[in-house]
Every structure is written in C-alpha cells, then in structure tokens.
Amino acid sequence: MEIQMMLSNVFTGINLALALILFILYLRMFLKTRSSFTIGLLLFAALFVIQNAVSFYFFITMMPYFVPEVASYVLSLTLLQTIALAVLNWITWK
C-alpha cells in the first residue's frame, strides 16, 4: 500500500503542475481574446489546481489513515487524471 500511496502523491504533484500550466495557458488566451468562454476555461483549470492541492495535502497528512484496499483505487484515479490533464495540455498547447 505504501508504494501505491507514494505513487499517488507523485502523480498528484504532477497533476498540480499540469493544472497550473493549463491555468497559465488559459490566462494567456484570455488576455489575448477577452472571451467569456476563456473565463470558463480559467475557472475549470483553477478548480483542478485547488482539487489537486487539497488532494496532495490530504494524501501527505492522512496517509496513515487510508486502508490498504483503497490505495489501488486512489492510484488508478490519480493516474487517469494525469493522463487526461496531459492530453488536455498537449491539445491546448497546439
């Protein structure tokens, strides 16, 4: 379990970085276009930043309280989010 939760911490940190990059990209877009759609994208990215920051904090501070059965689910969901944010960053960057 400990290895899976440590990997979850690593992937959550990566997710936080990817969400911050996405937020910066959307902010640049907003400053160029001043579109209301881009405000929605900014909010979307900001919520991902907040969600991953809170998850990272909880994983670090409450890791001893996680039951072993939950570790694989947490890791799989975190890994899926990493893949999704990476794809979204790649599409946005193009």
N, CA, C and O of each residue as an XYZ file, in Angstrom:
376
protein
N       0.824     -1.200      0.000
C       0.000      0.000      0.000
C       0.861      1.255      0.000
O       0.539      2.235     -0.671
N       1.935      1.224      0.738
C       2.739      2.430      0.872
C       3.299      2.892     -0.471
O       3.339      4.090     -0.748
N       3.729      1.950     -1.299
C       4.264      2.313     -2.610
C       3.163      2.921     -3.477
O       3.397      3.909     -4.173
N       1.973      2.341     -3.438
C       0.865      2.874     -4.234
C       0.493      4.282     -3.778
O       0.220      5.145     -4.612
N       0.479      4.524     -2.483
C       0.138      5.863     -1.994
C       1.252      6.858     -2.305
O       0.980      8.027     -2.580
N       2.509      6.403     -2.262
C       3.612      7.296     -2.639
C       3.510      7.661     -4.123
O       3.738      8.808     -4.506
N       3.164      6.671     -4.950
C       2.963      6.953     -6.371
C       1.784      7.904     -6.572
O       1.821      8.768     -7.448
N       0.749      7.744     -5.766
C      -0.389      8.672     -5.836
C       0.055     10.089     -5.505
O      -0.400     11.045     -6.133
N       0.943     10.229     -4.520
C       1.479     11.553     -4.186
C       2.256     12.139     -5.356
O       2.106     13.317     -5.681
N       3.082     11.318     -5.986
C       3.875     11.787     -7.125
C       2.959     12.232     -8.264
O       3.138     13.314     -8.823
N       1.983     11.397     -8.605
C       1.079     11.738     -9.700
C       0.190     12.935     -9.356
O      -0.171     13.711    -10.241
N      -0.163     13.089     -8.083
C      -0.937     14.263     -7.683
C      -0.097     15.523     -7.832
O      -0.614     16.563     -8.238
N       1.190     15.446     -7.511
C       2.087     16.582     -7.733
C       2.211     16.920     -9.209
O       2.228     18.092     -9.587
N       2.298     15.889    -10.043
C       2.335     16.100    -11.496
C       1.026     16.733    -11.961
O       1.035     17.647    -12.786
N      -0.097     16.250    -11.436
C      -1.403     16.820    -11.786
C      -1.481     18.290    -11.401
O      -2.021     19.109    -12.146
N      -0.944     18.615    -10.246
C      -0.943     20.006     -9.800
C      -0.142     20.873    -10.766
O      -0.576     21.965    -11.131
N       1.021     20.390    -11.177
C       1.842     21.134    -12.137
C       1.134     21.265    -13.486
O       1.144     22.338    -14.089
N       0.525     20.183    -13.959
C      -0.186     20.228    -15.241
C      -1.378     21.180    -15.184
O      -1.646     21.897    -16.148
N      -2.088     21.189    -14.067
C      -3.231     22.098    -13.920
C      -2.761     23.550    -13.863
O      -3.423     24.434    -14.406
N      -1.630     23.804    -13.215
C      -1.081     25.169    -13.186
C      -0.659     25.623    -14.584
O      -0.908     26.763    -14.974
N      -0.026     24.730    -15.328
C       0.359     25.057    -16.709
C      -0.883     25.354    -17.534
O      -0.908     26.312    -18.306
N      -1.907     24.536    -17.371
C      -3.164     24.749    -18.087
C      -3.776     26.099    -17.725
O      -4.265     26.817    -18.597
N      -3.749     26.441    -16.443
C      -4.277     27.732    -15.996
C      -3.511     28.880    -16.650
O      -4.118     29.851    -17.102
N      -2.194     28.775    -16.702
C      -1.373     29.830    -17.316
C      -1.671     29.938    -18.808
O      -1.769     31.043    -19.341
N      -1.816     28.800    -19.485
C      -2.146     28.830    -20.914
C      -3.499     29.496    -21.152
O      -3.641     30.308    -22.067
N      -4.490     29.154    -20.332
C      -5.813     29.756    -20.481
C      -5.790     31.240    -20.122
O      -6.524     32.032    -20.713
N      -4.957     31.618    -19.162
C      -4.835     33.033    -18.808
C      -4.244     33.828    -19.971
O      -4.707     34.927    -20.275
N      -3.233     33.274    -20.612
C      -2.661     33.935    -21.802
C      -3.713     34.085    -22.901
O      -3.814     35.126    -23.550
N      -4.497     33.012    -23.092
C      -5.566     33.066    -24.090
C      -6.577     34.149    -23.759
O      -7.020     34.891    -24.636
N      -6.940     34.232    -22.475
C      -7.921     35.230    -22.056
C      -7.395     36.642    -22.276
O      -8.138     37.517    -22.719
N      -6.133     36.869    -21.973
C      -5.565     38.202    -22.148
C      -5.516     38.611    -23.620
O      -5.556     39.800    -23.935
N      -5.430     37.631    -24.521
C      -5.439     37.933    -25.951
C      -6.849     38.127    -26.491
O      -7.079     39.011    -27.316
N      -7.798     37.309    -26.034
C      -9.122     37.297    -26.664
C     -10.216     37.976    -25.853
O     -11.189     38.469    -26.425
N     -10.074     38.011    -24.540
C     -11.111     38.564    -23.643
C     -12.469     37.888    -23.871
O     -13.513     38.539    -23.831
N     -12.437     36.593    -24.106
C     -13.651     35.828    -24.382
C     -14.247     35.273    -23.088
O     -13.520     34.895    -22.169
N     -15.579     35.231    -23.030
C     -16.227     34.661    -21.847
C     -16.001     33.147    -21.779
O     -15.978     32.574    -20.690
N     -15.837     32.504    -22.925
C     -15.531     31.073    -22.945
C     -14.205     30.800    -22.243
O     -14.067     29.808    -21.527
N     -13.235     31.682    -22.451
C     -11.928     31.515    -21.826
C     -12.008     31.701    -20.318
O     -11.230     31.097    -19.579
N     -12.936     32.526    -19.853
C     -13.143     32.665    -18.409
C     -13.604     31.322    -17.833
O     -13.175     30.926    -16.749
N     -14.467     30.633    -18.556
C     -14.902     29.305    -18.131
C     -13.746     28.318    -18.085
O     -13.659     27.502    -17.168
N     -12.856     28.390    -19.074
C     -11.684     27.521    -19.073
C     -10.757     27.847    -17.904
O     -10.182     26.947    -17.293
N     -10.616     29.137    -17.597
C      -9.808     29.554    -16.447
C     -10.377     28.994    -15.150
O      -9.638     28.489    -14.304
N     -11.680     29.086    -15.001
C     -12.331     28.555    -13.807
C     -12.142     27.037    -13.722
O     -11.864     26.496    -12.651
N     -12.295     26.366    -14.849
C     -12.094     24.918    -14.933
C     -10.690     24.538    -14.463
O     -10.528     23.631    -13.647
N      -9.680     25.233    -14.979
C      -8.294     24.937    -14.598
C      -8.030     25.298    -13.141
O      -7.318     24.576    -12.443
N      -8.604     26.418    -12.674
C      -8.411     26.830    -11.279
C      -8.988     25.793    -10.318
O      -8.394     25.506     -9.278
N     -10.137     25.238    -10.664
C     -10.737     24.213     -9.809
C      -9.885     22.943     -9.778
O      -9.801     22.277     -8.747
N      -9.257     22.609    -10.902
C      -8.341     21.470    -10.906
C      -7.112     21.747    -10.044
O      -6.621     20.852     -9.358
N      -6.616     22.980    -10.078
C      -5.478     23.345     -9.225
C      -5.863     23.183     -7.758
O      -5.121     22.584     -6.979
N      -7.015     23.713     -7.388
C      -7.475     23.616     -5.995
C      -7.681     22.153     -5.596
O      -7.240     21.728     -4.529
N      -8.349     21.391     -6.453
C      -8.626     19.983     -6.146
C      -7.333     19.197     -5.936
O      -7.238     18.394     -5.008
N      -6.346     19.425     -6.787
C      -5.097     18.680     -6.659
C      -4.262     19.155     -5.480
O      -3.562     18.354     -4.860
N      -4.321     20.438     -5.160
C      -3.610     20.939     -3.979
C      -4.203     20.341     -2.705
O      -3.468     19.929     -1.808
N      -5.525     20.296     -2.627
C      -6.185     19.709     -1.456
C      -5.905     18.204     -1.387
O      -5.629     17.676     -0.309
N      -5.974     17.519     -2.516
C      -5.678     16.081     -2.540
C      -4.249     15.812     -2.088
O      -3.998     14.894     -1.307
N      -3.320     16.615     -2.581
C      -1.914     16.447     -2.206
C      -1.741     16.616     -0.698
O      -1.043     15.834     -0.053
N      -2.380     17.640     -0.146
C      -2.316     17.878      1.298
C      -2.899     16.693      2.074
O      -2.300     16.220      3.040
N      -4.066     16.221      1.645
C      -4.695     15.097      2.341
C      -3.871     13.815      2.220
O      -3.747     13.065      3.188
N      -3.310     13.561      1.043
C      -2.503     12.357      0.877
C      -1.286     12.391      1.797
O      -0.913     11.370      2.375
N      -0.668     13.560      1.933
C       0.534     13.676      2.765
C       0.183     13.563      4.246
O       0.842     12.835      4.990
N      -0.851     14.280      4.672
C      -1.145     14.340      6.106
C      -1.968     13.162      6.615
O      -1.906     12.839      7.802
N      -2.732     12.521      5.750
C      -3.622     11.463      6.221
C      -3.293     10.087      5.653
O      -4.119      9.177      5.712
N      -2.099      9.932      5.106
C      -1.728      8.649      4.519
C      -1.845      7.484      5.514
O      -2.278      6.404      5.111
N      -1.480      7.652      6.790
C      -1.611      6.511      7.717
C      -3.059      6.057      7.936
O      -3.291      4.931      8.375
N      -4.016      6.910      7.638
C      -5.417      6.570      7.891
C      -6.096      5.867      6.712
O      -7.215      5.373      6.848
N      -5.433      5.821      5.572
C      -6.006      5.128      4.422
C      -5.939      3.620      4.650
O      -4.913      3.097      5.085
N      -7.021      2.935      4.359
C      -6.998      1.472      4.454
C      -6.309      0.923      3.204
O      -6.404      1.526      2.135
N      -5.628     -0.198      3.321
C      -4.878     -0.726      2.174
C      -5.735     -0.982      0.932
O      -5.247     -0.859     -0.192
N      -6.996     -1.333      1.127
C      -7.860     -1.652     -0.016
C      -8.128     -0.449     -0.914
O      -8.476     -0.617     -2.083
N      -7.973      0.740     -0.393
C      -8.310      1.941     -1.157
C      -7.130      2.452     -1.994
O      -7.324      3.250     -2.910
N      -5.931      2.005     -1.689
C      -4.730      2.545     -2.337
C      -4.732      2.334     -3.850
O      -4.370      3.246     -4.594
N      -5.128      1.164     -4.313
C      -5.109      0.910     -5.757
C      -6.139      1.764     -6.493
O      -5.895      2.190     -7.621
N      -7.283      2.015     -5.867
C      -8.301      2.870     -6.491
C      -7.832      4.319     -6.563
O      -8.028      4.995     -7.572
N      -7.214      4.785     -5.489
C      -6.695      6.154     -5.468
C      -5.629      6.315     -6.544
O      -5.622      7.308     -7.272
N      -4.734      5.348     -6.644
C      -3.678      5.413     -7.653
C      -4.253      5.396     -9.065
O      -3.823      6.176     -9.914
N      -5.214      4.522     -9.326
C      -5.768      4.441    -10.683
C      -6.501      5.724    -11.069
O      -6.374      6.187    -12.202
N      -7.261      6.301    -10.147
C      -7.958      7.557    -10.459
C      -6.977      8.707    -10.659
O      -7.167      9.547    -11.539
N      -5.935      8.740     -9.845
C      -4.931      9.795     -9.978
C      -4.175      9.650    -11.294
O      -3.895     10.644    -11.964
N      -3.847      8.425    -11.663
C      -3.151      8.186    -12.927
C      -4.028      8.556    -14.126
O      -3.539      9.138    -15.094
N      -5.304      8.226    -14.064
C      -6.224      8.615    -15.145
C      -6.310     10.136    -15.274
O      -6.350     10.668    -16.383
N      -6.338     10.826    -14.143
C      -6.383     12.284    -14.190
C      -5.084     12.843    -14.773
O      -5.112     13.833    -15.504
N      -3.958     12.226    -14.461
C      -2.678     12.662    -15.023
C      -2.700     12.541    -16.542
O      -2.281     13.458    -17.249
N      -3.182     11.426    -17.036
C      -3.260     11.218    -18.486
C      -4.195     12.245    -19.117
O      -3.868     12.834    -20.147
N      -5.354     12.461    -18.502
C      -6.325     13.416    -19.048
C      -5.763     14.835    -19.064
O      -5.926     15.551    -20.052
N      -5.108     15.247    -17.991
C      -4.542     16.601    -17.952
C      -3.379     16.744    -18.933
O      -3.196     17.808    -19.525
N      -2.597     15.685    -19.109
C      -1.503     15.736    -20.079
C      -2.043     15.893    -21.499
O      -1.514     16.680    -22.284
N      -3.086     15.149    -21.823
C      -3.698     15.264    -23.152
C      -4.298     16.655    -23.341
O      -4.142     17.258    -24.403
N      -4.973     17.159    -22.331
C      -5.572     18.493    -22.413
C      -4.502     19.570    -22.585
O      -4.690     20.515    -23.351
N      -3.388     19.431    -21.880
C      -2.278     20.371    -22.053
C      -1.709     20.290    -23.462
O      -1.424     21.314    -24.083
N      -1.545     19.081    -23.961
C      -0.989     18.897    -25.298
C      -1.897     19.522    -26.356
O      -1.417     20.195    -27.269
N      -3.205     19.300    -26.236
C      -4.160     19.867    -27.193
C      -4.187     21.387    -27.092
O      -4.237     22.077    -28.110
N      -4.155     21.906    -25.880
C      -4.199     23.356    -25.684
C      -2.930     24.013    -26.196
O      -2.979     25.106    -26.760
N      -1.796     23.358    -26.004
C      -0.509     23.923    -26.415
C      -0.411     24.054    -27.931
O       0.234     24.969    -28.442
N      -1.067     23.119    -28.655
C      -1.033     23.148    -30.127
C      -1.791     24.327    -30.583
O      -1.903     24.562    -31.787
